[in-house]
């Protein structure tokens, strides 16, 4: 079932979301100071391609730098991305087929708001990568 949902997601929303995050990652990697944001964008791009069967967990080694970076991210990009995922998720939940896709969009809101200090792991082994 996860594979079927991921394929539908990829066709309807995932590809374009991943392209957007990848372009943002490339732009962020132009300056040395914003490379951590670029890496976070690439991580989110990979997650948006295939979200079903994976989840986001806090990285235990994240510290004050991740907190400061997340605050900067929220101000400049995070709240726009979260708002976009919220609106898209609500629109997808209008149809019965779109409900799982809308839920996946809602699942992307926390990582689009606070991407630094997070890691993406399979849902069947959420503690294996820690």
N, C-alpha and C positions, 0 to 999 in steps of 0.2 A: 504494500500500500504506500509506503514511503517513497518508493521509486516512482510510482504513478503520480503521486502528488508533486514530487520534485520535477518531473517532466512537464506537467501542466504548468507549474510555477515558472519553470525556465522559459516556456513559450510565452506566457501571458505577462510576466512581470520581472522575473529574475534576471534575464539577459540584460535588459535595459537598466535595471538598478545596478547591476555589476559593472556595466560600462560606465555609468555615471560615477560610481565610487572609484573605479580604476583611473578615470580621467582626473578626478580630484586628487588621487594619490600621486599621479605623475606631476601635477601642478605643485603639490606640496613638497615633492622631492627636489624641486628646482633649487630651493634655498636650503642651506644646511640646517638652519634653526627649525624648519618645519618638517624635517625628515620623519620624526616619530609620528606625526599626523599622517604622513603619506603611507607609512607602514600600517598604521591602523586602518586607513582607507582600503588598502589592498586586502587586509584581513577581512574587513566587512564585505568587500567585493566577492571574495571566495565564499563567504557565508551566504550571501544573497543568491548565489548561483544554485546552491543545493542546501536549503535550510532545514528540510524535514529530516529528522534523525540526528540532528546536532543541536547543541545548546551552548549558551554562553555562561561561563563561570568566572569568578574573580581569580586573578592570578595572585598567589600568596606572596610573591616577591614584590608586588607593586607598592610603591611608597609615596612620598610627598611629591615627587616629580610627576607621577601619574595624576595625582589630585590637582596640582597646578595646571598641568596640560589639559585635563578635562574641563576645568573652569574656563580656560581660554577657548577650548573647542566649543563649549556650550554657547558662549557669547557670539562667536563668529560663524559657526556652521551647525552645531548640534540641534538647536531648537528648530531651525528650518527643516532639517532632515526629519526630525521627530514629527513635526507638524505634517510633512508630506506623507510619512508612513501612516499617521493617524487618519488623514483624509482618504488615502488610498485604501486602507483597511476597512473603513466604514463603507466606502463605495463597493468594495468586493463582497462585503457581507450582505449586500442587498439580495443577491441570488443564493440559492442553496448550494450550488456547485462552488461558488466563490467564498463560502464561509471559511474553509480551511486556509485558503489563501489570505483572507483578511486577518485571520488569527496569526498567520506567519508574519504579516506586516506589523501587527501589534507586538509580536515577539522581537522585531527588529528595533523597536523604539528605544529600549534601554541601551542597546549597544550603539545606536546612532547618537544618543545623547552623551554617553560616557564610554568612548571606545578604548581609552588607555587603561592598562591594568586589567584587561580581560583576555580570556583565551576561549577558543571554540573547541568543544570536545563532543564526541558521539554521545547520544542520550543513553545508550545501553551501558556505558562505562564513564559516568561523570567524574569519577575521582581518579581515573587511570593516568591522566596526563599531569596532574598536579605534582 
